[in-house]
Amino acid sequence: MNPKNEYVPAPADTRAVEIPRELAELAEMLSKNTHEVWARTRLEQGWRWGETRDDARKLHPCLIPYEELSEDEKTFDRNTALETIRLILALGFRISR
């Protein structure tokens, strides 16, 4: 395995994939669920809400409902959701209700 300083991430290039309008709702649902899974995992690990992040004390200001997150914090989850949808489409899969 390469040392950490030699690691070069190589995600699939999905820049050319356009997400259809009808999947915008799905992207937001995935984004919210991404946050919910992250928060549940943190809480199970003994983390709790804190005004500022403190790894030693396991405090995190984002342990709140998705709707209460700042737009900047939501953007992190949205990017994950959007990249997931783009990769699914780039691989030739179809998403339908």
N, C-alpha and C positions, 0 to 999 in steps of 0.2 A: 504494500500500500504506500502511496505517496505521502510524504510529510505534509502537514496542513498548509504550509506556505507554498506548496506546489499545486494545490488543488485549484482547478479551473472549472467552474460550473459550465455545463454544456446542455442547457435545456433545449428541447425541440424548438425550432424556429417557427413560431406561429404568427408572426407579424402580418402575414398576408391573409390570414383567416379573419373574415368579417363575421361577427355574431349577428344573426338575424334579430330584428326587433322583437319578435315573439319570444325570444329567449331572455330578454331583459329581466322579466319577472323571475325566471329560474335563477339567473345570476344573483339576484338579491336574496333569494331564499337560500342558495348555497352559501352566500356570504354570511348571512345570519347564522346558519348552521355551523359554519367553520368557527365562528366566535363561540357558539354554545359548546361545541366539543372541546375547544381550547379551555374555556372557563371551567367546564366540568372536570377536566383533567387536572387543572391547577387546584381546584377545591379539593379533589380527592387526594392530592399530594400535600394537603395541609396549608395551602396558600389562602389568604383572605384579603379583603379589600383594604387598601391603604391609600392615603392621599398622594404619596409618592412611592415609586418602586423601591423596594428594599429586599434584595435577594436573600440576605442573611436572615431576615425576619419573616420572609415569605409574604411580603405585602405587594399588592399590585393595584394601581388605580383603574385598570380596565376590567376588573372583576365586577362588572355592572351589566345590566341588560344591553343587548346590541343597540337598541333604539336610543340609549343614553350616551353611546360613544360619540366622540367628536368625529367630524367628517374625515379628518386625517387618519384616525384609527380605523374607521370603516373602510377607507381606501385600501388598507393593507389586506383586509379580508376580501374585498371586492376583486382586487387584482388576482388573488389566489383562485377565486371562483371563475373569473373571466378566462384565466389561463387554462384552467381545467376544461372549460367548455371549448375553447379554441383547440386544445389538443385532441379532444374527443372528435371534433369535426375534422381536424387535419388528418386524423387516422382513418377517416372514411366512415365513421359511425354517424347515425342519424339520431336526433333527439326529437321525440314526439310525445305528446300527452296521451 
